[in-house]
Amino acid sequence: KANTWYHLAAVRQGNNAFIYLDGAQIGASTNVIGTPFTSADPLTLGYAGHHTAHQGLLARARVYNRALAPEEIKAVREQDRLAQPAFRKSHPIDFNLYDDHNQFVLYIDDEPAGHRLHLELHNTSAKDLQLTKTSDTASATNHHFELRFRPGTLSNKTLETLKDVANKTRVLGATTDWDFFMPNTDSGEPVSLYLLYKGSDTLFKSNEKRRVTFAHISASATGGSRGTQVEMRPHQITFVNATTPITGSRVQTLHITNQRGLKNLPLHVAFIGSNRILNDAGVSTSELKLQLMNVMREHAEHINNPKISLRVADQSKNISASQLIVTFDVEDTLNRPWALCRATELNDFKISVELVKQVKEKRGQQEVWSEQREGNVFTSEPSAGALGESRQWTLTPKKSIDLNPGDYLLLTLAGLKSSLPSGMANLYIHYENIPGYWEGQFTCQVEKAPLLFQQVAGIGTSVGIGASAPQAKLHVINQNQEANHGNTLILGPTTQSNLRLGYHQDYSWVQSHGGKPLAINPLGNNVGVGITNPQRRLHVMGQGQTVMRLQTIGSTNPLSQTWDILIDVDDVNDQDLMFLFNDGRNTGNWASAWVEPNGGVRSNSDARLKEDIKPLQNVLPKVLALQPSTFRWKGRVTEHRDIGLIAQEVEKVFPHLVREKHGGYALNYDHFAVLAIAAIQEQQRVIEKLEKEISQFEAKPAAQKSAKAKPTTKKKAAKKKRALSSR
């Protein structure tokens, strides 16, 4: 319809989506899946890039970071409606009905005097209004304001008072500016109260407020505590210099509150355990337990009916259900540090109610009390309180319940999260429609804090930091963190050296920060790893596994190479200390060396670990080129002389045995044993060759002797001497 404003709202909650038109749901989908579209472009309403452009006006657009409840959408729509200039023009007069405490409440009351109800009228337009009348007596045709109440709203006593013209002064008091009239109406029909302003100031100016008070007003007890609406209709009112009367009506909601019976409900409300919830940036969930106990046990003999009855609704008898309404403030669009939590932190919140009855049992000759528990005895319906300020959950019994003295309800508030500042927040438990008692409420203070405590079996009082259910004397929970940025527990100022403890999902850690070393037992005492009674300064118990691993980080070598140290227990009678090396190529661990109990050292030399095997050759000349030396080490205060080789000299003949490490040259002395073996073997081959040649030479004279005559003994000796000399 053209030239008409419509209120449109779209809500997505999980995979569900809803469309509301003027506060009423007109469409829904339960299969909204996929990732919401994200763009750096500005949000544009009425955009014609992909759809037909909106042909009209847009106003009061909002985007919320949570899903609004239907009641909230209706409240927003009403706010927008009242703010429209066209509405204000046709509905220029607003009104409020409230009690002596400025609450929008009507009371169910047995007091004959009833309560006072104040009416405030406000000209919200920018123009003055003219009040006209035909006489000073109010009637259904001669009045300025009509208040229409729903059937069953006002008590019979109030209706009788308002219908009797003799009670006008009793109801209005000393004022002479107002008159009222209430006609007789049939049962089940709305009740109208006609008001006439008969004072001299008939010009109702812009932004002016006028008030009138009614005494002896009470609500009907039928239906118990409930909400109701009152409609205000203007009559015989025009804008100044206009002839068309104003007809637009307005509606206000009133809460009907029970104040019949005893004023104070004998329920004792207390927390079971701690009254704290964690405010750790909304990460951890907390749980509160509240006990609502009938405390009339001590005086039960002096009371006719010591039980507290919670009833279910019975429409045939106009009986409303008893209700417990749990309410607390939340932070929504406005900054409310006093609230319990943010509205977005209520996704996991739920309330459950358990009934606990005290039952007397006979055990032997004694009578003892025991508890019988019944869970899930209430329904819980969430709803919005004051828009953006509070949330409330209405708890209604599933069956009629009698709380005898000592019986109690146990309310569990689970899934509470908070990221608001530390401090106290109020939690309200409002009760209504409990036979024999007024409406009322309990106020419980909940503390938002980073630290909780509770009683744990076998531990006693446990304290939790970030732990909603601490399981140790001190139980600290934080996010999984790495040691370089961890802040779960810090000992010392962060501006200098400090010790930090924390955990990651894959490991726990202890780290010294501030570029300072970590000292363990710097004053002495033994340190044990895997053992509770260390016998040495460092005592490691490995139980047949690797007891130590050495691994470097930040190396230019991309492979992760490690050294493991363990005790080889394959032979229980000969347990060696084993060193294992892994080069990071997934070729397995190399048993690089064993240190035997007798001091011997064995190195790995398995052929299965070797390739490209070649014999050493021409070693002897190189070994002969080496110059063993005796020397003293520089910088050592000792007269002791050491022996060895000079690395720079060795490098000339055996360069692969020399490595430059940390600005100096180092030798692998173990390899010289292999070189010695190779040199001895080469020397042996030389010796064997010489011996063979000597044997061959000695065999020649014998052959010659058989061919010639034997010479004299002296000649033989002379020949042999010459032969040796020539050789």
VOGU-3710 file (C-alpha; in Angstrom, 3 decimals, decimal comma):
1> kantwyhlaa> 0,000/0,000/0,000  1,439/3,341/-1,033  2,266/6,112/1,439  2,295/3,652/4,339  5,163/2,786/6,635  5,925/-0,883/7,276  8,261/-2,370/9,857  10,370/-5,195/8,392  12,785/-7,406/10,380  14,937/-10,350/9,278
11> vrqgnnafiy> 16,524/-12,671/11,850  19,033/-15,466/11,439  19,624/-17,814/14,382  21,897/-20,747/13,551  20,448/-22,412/10,448  17,008/-20,854/11,018  15,797/-17,593/9,471  12,636/-15,594/10,094  10,910/-12,606/8,454  8,671/-10,257/10,479
21> ldgaqigast> 6,264/-7,667/9,100  4,956/-5,105/11,600  6,033/-7,357/14,481  4,325/-10,513/13,170  6,217/-13,456/11,661  5,315/-13,949/8,003  8,005/-16,372/6,860  10,570/-18,864/8,118  13,255/-21,215/6,848  15,020/-24,031/8,727
31> nvigtpftsa> 17,722/-24,762/6,145  19,865/-21,651/5,966  23,365/-23,046/5,505  26,654/-21,803/4,152  29,105/-19,111/5,146  27,707/-15,554/5,362  28,994/-13,264/2,637  31,865/-11,029/3,682  32,852/-7,881/1,818  34,820/-4,710/2,383
41> dpltlgyagh> 32,102/-2,765/0,575  29,742/-0,614/2,662  26,335/-2,035/3,566  23,731/-0,492/1,255  19,970/-0,841/1,653  17,684/-0,558/-1,380  20,675/-1,322/-3,645  19,806/-1,850/-7,332  22,992/-3,628/-8,429  21,485/-7,117/-8,306
51> htahqgllar> 17,787/-6,422/-7,631  15,149/-3,850/-8,449  15,783/-0,687/-6,448  13,445/0,060/-3,550  10,863/2,583/-4,675  10,206/4,400/-1,422  11,734/5,634/1,803  13,841/3,858/4,424  14,248/4,964/8,042  15,675/3,776/11,361
61> arvynralap> 17,692/0,891/9,891  19,561/-1,253/12,425  21,912/-4,241/12,366  22,285/-6,310/15,556  25,109/-8,682/16,455  22,646/-11,231/17,832  19,232/-12,703/17,030  16,363/-10,642/18,466  13,486/-12,410/20,208  9,945/-11,845/18,827
71> eeikavreqd> 9,066/-9,706/21,868  12,067/-7,482/21,184  11,066/-7,036/17,543  7,592/-5,969/18,637  9,080/-3,499/21,107  11,390/-2,024/18,451  8,493/-1,766/16,042  6,423/0,079/18,649  9,273/2,508/19,315  9,595/3,183/15,590
81> rlaqpafrks> 5,859/3,615/15,205  5,692/6,175/17,980  8,588/8,073/16,455  6,913/8,543/13,057  5,793/12,133/12,398  2,586/10,899/10,803  1,769/8,849/13,900  2,539/11,733/16,221  0,295/13,953/14,143  -2,685/11,587/14,325
91> hpidfnlydd> -1,834/10,367/17,867  -0,522/13,527/19,556  -1,453/12,561/23,133  0,575/9,956/25,005  -0,376/8,642/28,448  0,969/6,652/31,372  -0,752/4,900/34,264  1,438/4,231/37,295  1,315/3,698/41,067  2,818/5,746/43,896
101> hnqfvlyidd> 6,234/4,208/43,134  6,143/5,169/39,433  5,590/1,524/38,469  3,119/0,507/35,770  1,278/-1,758/38,185  -2,259/-2,587/39,321  -2,558/-4,422/42,640  -4,717/-7,311/43,728  -5,436/-6,300/47,315  -7,831/-7,134/50,128
111> epaghrlhle> -7,440/-3,679/51,677  -10,704/-1,700/51,470  -8,835/1,486/50,609  -7,131/-0,107/47,634  -4,312/1,782/45,916  -3,853/5,027/44,046  -3,469/5,047/40,273  -1,986/8,113/38,566  -2,846/9,135/35,000  -0,356/11,350/33,127
121> lhntsakdlq> -1,344/12,889/29,772  1,302/14,364/27,488  0,884/16,470/24,332  3,758/15,098/22,232  3,000/17,136/19,121  4,527/20,444/18,107  1,122/22,127/18,161  -1,312/23,171/20,894  -4,554/21,245/21,376  -8,019/22,622/22,150
131> ltktsdtasa> -10,288/20,830/24,642  -14,026/21,387/24,031  -17,048/20,236/26,057  -20,817/20,550/26,195  -21,084/20,651/30,000  -19,111/20,053/33,193  -20,540/16,574/33,648  -18,726/13,602/32,175  -20,653/11,109/30,093  -20,189/8,647/27,249
141> tnhhfelrfr> -20,677/11,550/24,809  -19,206/14,424/26,785  -15,622/13,608/27,751  -12,041/14,203/26,648  -10,412/10,851/27,408  -11,747/7,320/27,519  -9,738/4,648/29,387  -10,775/1,174/28,207  -9,901/-1,770/30,478  -10,073/-5,393/29,435
151> pgtlsnktle> -12,802/-7,528/31,018  -11,740/-8,834/34,424  -9,043/-6,199/34,931  -10,642/-4,096/37,675  -11,993/-5,659/40,854  -15,750/-5,689/41,529  -15,109/-3,425/44,507  -13,414/-0,851/42,233  -16,158/-1,085/39,619  -18,817/-0,451/42,237
161> tlkdvanktr> -16,883/2,542/43,576  -16,407/4,136/40,137  -20,014/3,615/39,055  -21,432/5,348/42,134  -21,507/9,105/41,452  -21,486/9,697/45,185  -17,896/8,460/45,309  -16,401/11,020/42,896  -14,853/13,124/45,657  -13,641/9,954/47,384
171> vlgattdwdf> -11,922/8,849/44,187  -10,612/12,209/42,857  -9,929/13,899/46,158  -9,956/17,689/46,386  -9,490/18,380/42,666  -12,320/20,243/40,919  -10,776/20,225/37,439  -11,866/16,684/36,529  -15,004/14,624/36,392  -15,491/10,948/35,469
181> fmpntdsgep> -18,245/8,579/34,480  -18,374/4,746/34,329  -21,451/3,154/32,776  -22,791/-0,277/33,526  -21,415/-2,934/31,187  -22,233/-6,566/30,524  -19,950/-9,249/31,889  -17,195/-10,090/29,453  -17,249/-6,670/27,820  -14,497/-4,014/28,075
191> vslyllykgs> -14,977/-1,439/30,819  -14,756/2,271/29,945  -13,895/5,110/32,298  -14,777/8,504/30,745  -12,763/11,544/31,917  -13,705/15,176/31,396  -11,461/18,157/32,014  -13,735/20,933/33,319  -11,106/23,423/34,425  -10,581/26,831/32,879
201> dtlfksnekr> -7,360/26,052/30,970  -8,787/24,355/27,897  -5,634/24,943/25,826  -3,484/21,818/26,035  -0,112/23,244/25,001  2,647/21,503/23,069  4,787/19,250/25,308  2,521/20,000/28,289  1,737/17,262/30,819  -1,434/17,002/32,918
211> rvtfahisas> -2,086/14,585/35,760  -5,064/13,213/37,612  -5,057/10,686/40,486  -7,646/8,001/41,237  -7,927/6,466/44,705  -9,384/3,114/45,802  -8,290/1,240/42,676  -7,539/-2,487/42,755  -7,329/-5,310/40,239  -9,456/-8,407/40,002
221> atggsrgtqv> -7,954/-11,530/41,598  -9,341/-13,679/38,798  -6,434/-14,885/36,725  -3,823/-13,981/39,325  -0,749/-11,999/38,395  -0,675/-11,164/34,722  -0,221/-8,475/32,160  -3,043/-6,383/30,734  -3,450/-3,493/28,324  -5,302/-0,217/28,765
231> emrphqitfv> -6,395/1,856/25,757  -6,725/5,646/25,827  -9,066/7,264/23,267  -9,230/11,089/22,872  -12,579/12,810/22,321  -13,683/16,404/21,680  -10,046/17,463/21,121  -8,717/19,299/18,051  -5,597/21,088/17,038  -5,897/24,859/17,566
241> nattpitgsr> -7,564/26,543/14,591  -8,666/23,127/13,270  -12,101/21,520/13,208  -11,248/17,841/12,664  -11,229/15,986/15,995  -8,293/13,842/16,978  -9,186/10,141/17,001  -5,878/8,248/17,304  -5,693/6,047/20,392  -2,721/4,750/22,347
251> vqtlhitnqr> -2,196/1,593/24,398  -0,229/0,941/27,590  0,639/-2,339/29,282  0,072/-2,715/33,036  1,237/-5,544/35,251  -1,286/-6,892/37,709  0,459/-7,794/40,962  -0,924/-9,866/43,780  -0,872/-8,345/47,269  -3,401/-10,638/48,881
261> glknlplhva> -2,578/-12,872/51,837  0,729/-12,798/53,672  3,221/-10,245/52,480  6,394/-12,266/52,982  6,822/-15,643/51,353  8,693/-17,931/53,812  11,250/-19,085/51,278  14,927/-18,835/52,131  17,045/-18,267/49,040  20,767/-18,995/49,218
271> figsnrilnd> 23,584/-20,092/46,970  24,803/-23,655/47,336  28,536/-23,218/47,000  30,052/-20,123/45,430  28,106/-17,097/44,168  30,855/-16,280/41,650  31,101/-16,684/37,906  34,283/-16,397/35,880  34,812/-13,251/33,841  37,688/-14,584/31,735
281> agvstselkl> 36,802/-12,922/28,420  33,778/-15,175/28,021  35,882/-18,328/27,583  34,885/-20,529/30,525  31,358/-21,470/31,546  30,269/-21,229/35,165  27,417/-22,766/37,112  25,376/-21,348/39,987  23,096/-23,317/42,309  20,313/-21,604/44,250
291> qlmnvmreha> 18,282/-23,246/46,999  14,712/-22,012/47,635  13,650/-23,679/50,917  10,421/-23,523/52,913  11,770/-22,379/56,299  8,606/-22,724/58,374  9,820/-25,925/60,065  10,468/-24,310/63,446  7,014/-22,749/63,642  5,001/-25,266/61,652
301> ehinnpkisl> 2,915/-26,277/64,672  1,578/-22,714/65,053  0,522/-22,217/61,422  -2,656/-23,663/59,982  -1,094/-24,392/56,599  2,723/-24,392/56,710  3,156/-25,609/53,159  3,792/-23,423/50,106  1,682/-24,471/47,134  2,822/-24,018/43,554
311> rvadqsknis> -0,061/-24,627/41,195  -0,559/-25,250/37,490  -2,923/-23,231/35,341  -6,610/-24,173/35,177  -8,434/-22,030/32,629  -11,804/-23,514/33,543  -11,418/-22,019/37,024  -9,513/-18,871/35,926  -6,459/-20,039/37,890  -3,094/-18,823/36,658
321> asqlivtfdv> 0,019/-20,916/37,081  2,505/-20,099/39,809  5,661/-18,653/38,325  9,270/-18,019/39,223  10,843/-15,424/36,945  14,635/-15,273/36,867  15,991/-11,962/35,573  19,377/-10,298/35,298  20,845/-7,381/33,395  22,852/-7,933/30,246
331> edtlnrpwal> 24,993/-5,666/28,120  23,627/-5,355/24,624  24,077/-2,246/22,498  24,921/0,069/25,393  27,817/-0,057/27,815  26,579/-1,701/31,039  29,567/-2,845/33,126  27,259/-3,614/36,066  25,427/-6,286/34,046  26,067/-9,990/34,583
341> cratelndfk> 27,197/-10,716/31,034  26,839/-9,697/27,415  23,769/-10,748/25,457  25,996/-12,650/23,022  27,325/-14,811/25,874  23,962/-16,464/26,628  24,009/-19,049/23,837  24,840/-21,920/26,233  22,830/-20,663/29,205  19,994/-22,792/30,608
351> isvelvkqvk> 18,040/-23,163/33,864  16,871/-26,430/35,393  14,824/-26,984/38,557  14,988/-29,971/40,894  12,445/-30,686/43,651  13,928/-31,993/46,916  11,475/-33,378/49,478  12,340/-34,086/53,110  10,989/-37,545/53,944  10,894/-39,090/57,410
361> ekrgqqevws> 11,925/-42,751/57,451  12,027/-45,281/60,244  15,348/-47,054/60,595  15,187/-49,542/63,397  13,860/-47,732/66,435  14,779/-44,288/65,091  13,084/-41,913/62,704  15,472/-40,113/60,356  15,045/-37,562/57,623  16,229/-38,261/54,079
371> eqregnvfts> 15,969/-36,427/50,782  14,015/-37,537/47,746  14,903/-35,757/44,540  12,860/-35,236/41,409  14,322/-33,414/38,447  12,801/-31,606/35,498  9,741/-30,391/37,410  9,519/-26,912/35,802  9,373/-25,619/32,261  11,702/-22,740/31,374
381> epsagalges> 10,695/-20,139/28,808  13,220/-17,402/27,914  12,069/-13,941/26,958  13,369/-10,394/26,771  13,034/-8,011/29,677  13,501/-4,295/29,159  14,872/-4,005/25,641  18,630/-4,318/25,620  18,890/-4,248/29,412  17,768/-7,585/30,842
391> rqwtltpkks> 16,801/-11,138/30,009  14,293/-13,215/31,902  13,334/-16,877/32,140  9,830/-17,806/33,305  9,735/-21,053/35,288  6,340/-22,767/35,504  5,641/-26,035/37,375  4,646/-29,016/35,242  2,446/-30,284/38,072  1,100/-28,894/41,331
401> idlnpgdyll> 3,784/-28,944/44,036  3,480/-28,602/47,784  6,654/-27,457/49,518  6,393/-28,670/53,085  8,697/-27,223/55,754  12,257/-28,229/54,877  11,462/-29,017/51,232  13,246/-26,925/48,641  13,717/-26,204/44,965  17,239/-26,373/43,586
411> ltlaglkssl> 17,780/-24,010/40,646  20,832/-24,705/38,507  21,973/-21,880/36,242  24,414/-23,501/33,835  26,448/-22,222/30,900  27,116/-18,752/32,310  29,876/-16,797/30,580  31,024/-13,234/31,174  33,635/-10,883/29,798  32,438/-7,850/31,744
421> psgmanlyih> 34,550/-6,172/34,455  34,845/-7,736/37,894  32,219/-6,681/40,402  28,749/-7,492/41,689  25,666/-8,031/39,516  22,082/-8,539/40,663  20,083/-11,665/39,883  16,361/-11,381/40,610  13,937/-14,198/41,356  10,422/-12,829/41,078
431> yenipgyweg> 7,515/-14,983/42,263  3,827/-14,611/41,557  0,509/-16,473/41,752  1,469/-18,369/44,894  -1,778/-18,843/46,857  -1,896/-16,991/50,144  1,040/-14,672/49,438  1,812/-11,376/47,789  3,960/-11,167/44,738  7,553/-10,351/45,476
441> qftcqvekap> 11,089/-11,004/44,535  14,427/-12,003/45,952  17,593/-10,188/44,968  20,762/-12,269/44,882  24,168/-10,788/44,246  26,464/-12,606/41,848  30,127/-11,713/41,752  32,015/-11,589/38,474  35,594/-12,507/39,285  38,610/-14,261/37,753
451> llfqqvagig> 38,843/-16,543/40,823  36,396/-19,174/42,087  36,333/-21,511/45,052  34,350/-24,604/45,940  34,397/-27,702/48,147  35,813/-30,818/46,464  35,661/-34,279/48,007  39,104/-35,435/49,100  40,590/-31,958/48,590  38,592/-29,595/50,731
461> tsvgigasap> 38,357/-25,990/49,616  39,724/-25,639/46,115  40,490/-22,364/44,357  40,176/-21,895/40,626  41,612/-19,187/38,398  39,912/-19,519/35,049  38,466/-22,849/36,268  34,717/-22,962/36,828  35,014/-26,285/38,690  38,480/-26,317/40,309
471> qaklhvinqn> 39,790/-29,825/41,026  42,883/-28,933/43,055  43,888/-26,628/45,893  44,865/-24,169/43,147  43,571/-24,922/39,664  44,542/-22,532/36,860  43,023/-22,797/33,375  43,908/-20,554/30,472  44,033/-20,902/26,717  46,533/-23,244/25,078
481> qeanhgntli> 49,664/-21,153/24,635  53,222/-21,471/23,450  56,037/-20,537/25,797  57,134/-17,457/23,854  53,839/-15,635/24,472  52,413/-17,597/27,409  50,919/-15,718/30,368  48,983/-18,369/32,314  51,208/-17,926/35,379  53,973/-15,304/35,647
491> lgpttqsnlr> 56,305/-14,951/38,626  58,057/-11,590/38,563  57,568/-8,328/36,671  57,230/-8,594/32,899  59,796/-5,806/32,456  62,680/-7,980/33,685  63,492/-11,646/34,212  60,417/-13,684/35,132  59,353/-17,291/35,313  56,344/-18,483/33,359
501> lgyhqdyswv> 54,375/-21,703/33,491  51,717/-22,824/31,056  50,474/-25,476/28,718  49,869/-26,171/25,066  47,503/-28,772/23,674  50,547/-30,952/22,962  52,784/-30,244/25,974  53,299/-28,331/29,217  56,128/-25,869/29,682  58,276/-23,876/32,125
511> qshggkplai> 60,096/-20,898/30,629  62,431/-18,178/31,885  61,670/-14,855/30,150  63,499/-11,568/29,916  66,577/-13,108/28,270  67,739/-14,583/31,590  68,769/-18,176/32,404  66,681/-20,647/34,370  68,432/-21,854/37,535  67,200/-25,024/39,257
521> nplgnnvgvg> 68,309/-25,494/42,873  71,035/-22,836/42,633  71,762/-23,266/46,365  72,252/-27,009/46,122  70,130/-30,154/46,621  69,550/-32,903/44,114  67,255/-32,765/41,104  65,315/-35,806/39,946  63,687/-36,525/36,591  61,370/-39,523/36,721
531> itnpqrrlhv> 62,374/-40,240/40,317  61,219/-38,953/43,717  64,440/-39,535/45,700  67,329/-38,325/43,523  70,743/-39,403/44,757  72,858/-37,037/42,677  72,740/-33,386/41,621  70,939/-34,639/38,495  69,330/-38,054/38,755  67,412/-39,248/35,661
541> mgqgqtvmrl> 65,269/-42,392/35,772  64,507/-43,608/32,263  63,115/-47,119/32,816  64,601/-48,601/29,650  63,857/-45,615/27,431  65,680/-42,552/26,215  66,555/-40,495/29,263  68,009/-37,496/27,444  67,797/-36,026/23,941  70,042/-33,323/22,518
551> qtigstnpls> 68,704/-31,404/19,546  69,634/-28,052/18,057  67,268/-25,439/16,624  67,931/-22,632/14,196  70,564/-24,655/12,300  71,263/-24,003/8,651  70,831/-27,734/8,144  67,133/-28,210/7,276  67,189/-31,754/8,700  66,361/-32,273/12,368
561> qtwdilidvd> 69,307/-34,181/13,838  69,208/-35,575/17,354  71,396/-37,318/19,936  69,709/-39,658/22,406  71,327/-40,981/25,584  69,977/-44,115/27,254  70,970/-47,223/29,200  71,035/-50,382/27,095  69,186/-53,038/29,130  69,236/-55,841/26,538
571> dvndqdlmfl> 71,705/-57,640/28,781  70,757/-57,204/32,430  74,244/-58,290/33,472  76,030/-55,870/31,167  74,110/-52,591/30,905  75,908/-50,120/28,670  75,456/-46,398/28,270  74,298/-45,928/24,683  74,471/-42,845/22,449  72,051/-42,833/19,482
581> fndgrntgnw> 72,251/-40,448/16,541  69,496/-39,718/14,036  70,305/-37,571/11,015  66,663/-36,747/10,251  66,530/-38,707/6,999  64,116/-41,324/8,378  66,831/-43,969/8,148  66,389/-44,933/11,804  68,506/-44,376/14,884  72,213/-45,125/14,700
591> asawvepngg> 73,729/-46,664/17,789  76,792/-44,467/17,517  78,604/-45,513/20,679  78,439/-47,662/23,803  80,280/-46,988/27,033  80,806/-50,256/28,884  80,796/-50,538/32,689  84,532/-51,356/32,585  85,279/-48,077/30,847  85,544/-49,420/27,322
601> vrsnsdarlk> 84,001/-47,536/24,437  82,482/-49,210/21,374  81,448/-47,406/18,213  78,921/-48,498/15,636  80,513/-50,124/12,587  77,691/-52,170/11,090  78,174/-52,855/7,370  74,437/-52,454/6,891  74,832/-48,776/7,688  77,625/-48,197/5,173
611> edikplqnvl> 77,973/-47,732/1,428  80,687/-46,922/-1,151  83,246/-48,913/0,875  86,871/-48,514/-0,350  90,181/-49,578/1,214  92,654/-47,008/2,552  95,827/-46,770/0,437  99,205/-45,009/0,618  98,729/-44,280/4,317  102,270/-45,062/5,526
621> pkvlalqpst> 104,059/-42,127/3,867  101,417/-39,754/5,269  101,675/-41,204/8,750  105,470/-40,851/8,565  104,907/-37,186/7,670  103,100/-36,576/10,957  105,101/-35,010/13,764  103,939/-36,019/17,263  104,690/-33,230/19,699  104,748/-32,370/23,354
631> frwkgrvteh> 103,284/-29,009/24,429  101,486/-26,923/27,035  98,004/-25,424/26,537  97,736/-21,648/26,508  95,838/-20,020/29,355  96,132/-23,001/31,697  97,987/-22,464/34,958  99,888/-25,773/35,054  103,376/-27,106/34,318  101,906/-30,283/32,896
641> rdigliaqev> 102,918/-30,992/29,311  100,493/-32,687/26,977  101,242/-34,750/23,864  99,451/-34,855/20,549  99,414/-33,620/16,995  99,074/-30,149/15,527  95,815/-29,886/13,568  97,217/-27,550/10,923  100,013/-30,078/10,196  97,579/-32,990/10,053
651> ekvfphlvre> 95,350/-31,040/7,672  98,127/-31,091/5,051  98,113/-34,897/4,820  94,713/-35,917/6,271  92,386/-32,954/5,705  89,242/-35,050/6,316  90,357/-35,593/9,925  90,392/-31,870/10,690  87,342/-29,681/11,267  87,177/-26,026/12,036
661> khggyalnyd> 84,795/-25,538/14,980  84,035/-22,288/16,825  87,123/-20,504/15,536  89,528/-23,390/16,170  90,706/-26,635/14,576  89,740/-30,011/16,001  91,060/-33,531/15,359  89,276/-36,871/15,445  91,931/-38,857/17,326  89,841/-42,065/17,166
671> hfavlaiaai> 90,468/-42,274/13,425  94,223/-42,431/13,948  93,827/-45,982/15,226  92,429/-46,940/11,831  95,254/-45,058/10,116  97,774/-46,880/12,307  96,250/-50,215/11,280  96,455/-49,235/7,607  100,064/-47,977/8,030  101,118/-51,158/9,852
681> qeqqrviekl> 99,530/-53,246/7,126  101,413/-51,319/4,429  104,648/-51,608/6,404  104,062/-55,326/6,862  103,634/-55,764/3,165  107,008/-53,994/2,650  108,672/-56,233/5,239  107,205/-59,358/3,709  108,456/-58,284/0,279  111,980/-57,725/1,631
691> ekeisqfeak> 112,031/-61,056/3,409  111,005/-62,750/0,205  113,790/-61,060/-1,705  116,336/-62,079/0,967  115,184/-65,677/0,779  115,500/-65,675/-2,992  119,025/-64,223/-2,811  120,151/-66,766/-0,300  118,922/-69,550/-2,552  121,260/-68,588/-5,487
701> paaqksakak> 124,678/-69,691/-3,896  123,304/-73,153/-3,297  122,468/-73,535/-6,960  125,907/-72,383/-8,017  127,605/-74,808/-5,595  126,042/-77,757/-7,304  127,414/-76,607/-10,665  131,043/-75,918/-9,558  133,638/-77,496/-7,298  133,381/-76,704/-3,689
711> pttkkkaakk> 135,805/-73,885/-2,635  137,751/-73,903/0,646  136,066/-72,749/3,783  137,878/-69,442/3,825  136,960/-68,820/0,177  133,306/-69,506/0,922  133,301/-67,011/3,734  134,997/-64,364/1,642  132,502/-64,814/-1,201  129,543/-64,603/1,142
721> kralssr> 130,887/-61,401/2,700  131,362/-59,816/-0,721  127,888/-60,806/-1,759  126,341/-59,201/1,292  128,393/-56,078/0,829  127,280/-55,736/-2,787  123,667/-56,247/-1,766
//
